[in-house]
Amino acid sequence: MKAAHFSSQELAKVLSHYDIGVIQQTRPIVAGNARAPKMMLASDRGHFLLKRRPHGKDDPRRIAFAHDVQKFLKKMLFPVAAIIPTKDEQSTILCLDKHIYELFEFITGSRFNGSESQTQDAGLQFARFHIELAAFTPHYKPLESNYHNSTIVLSQFDQAHALMKPKPTQDADRLIMKLRDIYTNCGLRIEKLGFAKYHCRTIHGDWHPGNMLFDEDKIVAVVDFDSLKIAPLEIDLANALLQFSLVGGRPNPADWPAYLDHDKISQFLTGCRKTTLASRYQPNTICDLMIEALLSEAIAPVAQTGNFGNVGGFEFLKMIYNKARWIEKHRTELEKMIA
């Protein structure tokens, strides 16, 4: 798919709504959603990042909710980019010619390098995110759906099954049945622990290494707030632990090993425990939620195409199954780390 881009006329029209000085340089940013063009702008007043929302990700109320969260966090000195308002209406959302635009402070940083110190800071900032937002009251109604006990995820198992093209020796029926059973049983165990009564709050929804920029050992910016929702803290923590501990290391995802990185889990939690967050979550749900998060994220792309990128759906989901089984087999050990 050809990446979306800004035309020169579009760029001039959009920038006429902002007061950021004389533009001296522009540079396209190739990252993230290919349908959402991004442009770095250098002016005599600093560096900025312009984004155009893709259709389907342009609900003004959801964007307004995300902006409210980011502005609140900025006031709390949390590492987020400032959002630049328009000069006329002082709005952080620019609606123009059936598109929505956002302008941010451009923050320079490096990607996650896997070090212990960066992993610990990711855990610390995760905890700060939740502690600060405990005092936040949303003005707009955010999403409340998540990966736990989701009817959408259950339907995606059926969709994936219908689209997969396994080899004659591959039993797709049995694999999908096993995955569905694991997902369902995790949900049942979680509900038996009273999860439906857990306190809900604003959560990030996608706390993973690719959504943050670092300067040496510290996070200088969390850069993606599109998955914000209202849910229990445990939903966010389980997904974060999963994302930081997944082990790939091989070009073909089907060849990724089953195990998770114990050290990354420990390091992330060490960062969390530098705050009071550890006393605010229930650890006995985390392993099952990690499995639910793993399966829900894996099944979605296969349900759309039958594949995961260039990897056959069966091969990819077999690897995911092995990871889910690894978490189940090491549940006792993991729960001791998390408690």
N, C-alpha and C positions, 0 to 999 in steps of 0.2 A: 504494500500500500504506500502510495506517495505521501510524504509528510506534508502537512498543511504549512502554509507560510503567510507572511504579511505582504500585501502589495504596497508599493511606494505611496500610492494615493491613500490607501487605508491607514498606513502608518502616520501620514501627515494629518489626516482627519482626526485620528485618535489623540495624537499628541497635542493637538490644538486645544484639548480640554484640560491639559495639565500645565502647571507652572513649574517646570523643572530646569529652566535655563536654556541655553543654546546647545543643541545636540552636536557633539563633536565626532561621535563614532557610534556605529550600530553593529551588532554581531548576533546572528542567529544562534540559539542554544538548542542543541539536539539532545534532548533527554525527555524521559517520561512518555506521555501519550502523544503519538504521532499526529493525532487529530487536533492537538492543542499547541499551536505555534507559540514560541517564546523568543524574546529578543532582549539582549543586553544593550542598554543605552548609556553612553558616557556623555555627560554634559559638564558645563562649567560649575555645576552644583553637586556633582557626585555621580554615582553609578546606580542604575535602576534596572529592574526586570519587568518587562511587559508581557502579559499573558492574555491569550484569547481563549475563552472557555469553549470546549467542543459541545455541540448539541447533544443533549442527554445528560450533560454535567453542568447545566446552566440554569438550574432552578434558583431564582433570586432569593427565595427564603432560606434555602440551605446555604447559599453563599453568604448571605447576611449573618446567619448563625456562625459560620466559620470565621467571618471577619470579627464578629463580636468577641469570640473566644481569643483570637490572636491579639486584638487590641487590649483585652483584659490582661493577657499574659505579658504583653509588652510593658504594661504599667507595673507589673510585678517583677520586672527585670529578668524575665524568662527569655532564653535565646530564640527569638523569632524575628523575622524581618518586619520592619515597619511597612504598613500599607499606606500608599500615597493617595490622598483624596483629590477629586477633580477641583479645578479652581473656581468653577461657577457654583455648583451645588454642594461642594464639600462632601461628596459621596465617594465611598471606596468602591462602588460598583458603577461602571460606565456601560450603559445600554445604548448601542449605536448600530443601526442597520441590521437588526435582528441578531446581533452578537453581544456578548458580555465580555468586557475587558477589565483587567485588574493590573495595577502598577504597584510594584514592591521596591523597597530598598534592596539593592543587589549586595549580597554577602559573599565574600570570597572564603572558600574553605576547601578542605580535602575530604575525600570519601573515607569511610570506615576501613581501618587497616587490620582489624582483628585483634589488636593488642589488649592486654588485661586492663590497662588504664582507661582506654576508650570504652571498653565494655562496662567497666564500673561507672564511668560518667554517664553512659546511656541509662544505666539503672538508676543513678542518682537523679538525673533530669526527668526520667519517667515518674519517679516518686514526687518530685517537685511539681510536675504537671498536675498530678492528682491532688496534692495538698493545696496548691494555689486555687484550683478550680472548685474546691469544696465550697468556696464563698461566691461562686459565679452563679448568677440567675439568668438563664437564656430569655431573650425577648421573642424568639421565634421557636416554634416547635420543631425539634430535630428528629432524625430517624430514631426509631426504637428497635428495629429489627437487627438481629445479629446472627452469628453462626450456630448458636446453641438451639437444639431442638427445632430446627428450621424446616418447615414444609417445602421451602424452595430448594434446600439442599437435597431433601429426599426425592423431589421430582427430578433433580439433576442426575441422580443415579440412573433413573429410567432413561433420560435423554441421552446420557453418555452410552448406556448399553445399546441403544438403538443406532447410534452413529459409529460405534467402534467397529473396526474391521480386523478381528483377530485372525491369526494364522490357524490352520486346522488343528494344530497341537495345543492351542491356547483356549482354555475353558473360561470364556468371558462371563458366562452365566454364573459360575461358581465364584469368580473373583468379585463381581458386583454384589452378589448376595452376601459375601463375607464382609465387604466394606460397609454395606448398608447395616448389617447386624452389629458391627462394631460401633458405628455412629449411633444407632438407636439405643444400644445398651449403655453407652456412655451417657446419653441424655437421661435415661431412666435413673441411673445411679446418682447423677447430679440432682435431679428433682427430688429424690428420696432424702437428700440432705437439706431440703427446704430452700432450694435456690430461688424459687418463685417469690420468696419473701425477702431476698437480699436487697439491700439498699441500692438504688440506681442513681447514677450521676453522669456527668459529661465525661466520656472516654475518648481517647484519640482514635482508636479503631484500626490503626495500621502502623504501630510503633515497630519499625524494623530498620536495620542499618542503612538501607538505601534512602531513607527519608530524613537523613541528618548530615550536616556538614561539621567538620572538625578543624580546629587549629591545634596542632600537636595532640595533647591528651584530652582536650575539652571540646564539648559541643558548642559551636558558635551559632548554629541555626537548625531548628526543626523546620522542615520545608514543605510538608504536605499535611493539610488539614481537611482533605476531602472526605475522609471516612468517619468524621466525628458523629457520635450518636449518644443516646442515653441508654446506659446498661450498667450492670454491676461491675465494680472494679476488677473482679476476677476474670471477666471476659477479656479485658485489656492485658492483664498481667500474663495470663496463659498464652495469649498470642505473641506477646513480646518475648517471653522465654523461648517459645518455639522458634521464632524468627532468628533470634541470636544464636541458637544452638544447632540449627540445621547444618548438616555437613554435606557439601557437594563435592567439589574438588575434581570432578571429571567432566569433560565436555558434554557427554550424553547424560541427561538427567536419569535415564533408565539405569545407569550404572552407579548412581549415588549409593553410598553405604547406608545401612539401616540405622546405625546408632546416632544419637545426639551427642553434642559436645558437652560433657559434664562441667568442664572448666568454665565454659561460657555461662552456663546457668548459675554456677556459684559466683562468678565475677559480677554478673548482672544483679543478683540478689544482694551481694555485698554493697553495691552502690545504693540499692533501695534501702538497706538497713542503716544507712547513715542518716536516715530521717525517721519519722514516726510512722511511715506508711505500713511497715510490717505488722503493726498491731491492728490494721484496718481491713485486712482481707482474710478469707477463710481458706487455708491451704489445702484442705481435703478435697476440694473440687478441681484443683488446678490440672492434675494429670489427665483427667477425663476431658476437661475443656481444651487442653493442648491437642488431644486426639481429634476432637470435634473441629478445632481450627484447622488442623492439618488436612482433614478429609474435605472440609468445605472449600478450602482454597484450591485443592487439587482437582476436585470434580468439576468445578465451574468451567475451565477452559475445554475439558474433554466433552462436556455436555453441549458445547457450542459447535465443535468441529469433529469430535471423535478422536482428536489428537491433542498432544501438548507441544505446540510449535511443530517441529519436524519429527517429533518422537511419537510413535504409535501409542494410542490410548492405553492399550493393554499393558505394554511394557512400562509405561509411566506409572499407571495405577498399581502395578505389581510392586514397584519400588515403594510407593506410598503405603501400601499394605504392610510391607516389611518394616517400615518406620513406625507405623501404628502398633504393630505387634511388639516391636522393641520397647516402646513406651509402656505397653501393658506388662511385659515381662519384668521391667525394671521399676515398676510402680512404687514398691516399698522403698527402694533406694532413693528415688526422686522425691517422694513425699517427705523423707527425712531431711533432704536438702532444702526443700521449700518451707517446711514448718518453722 
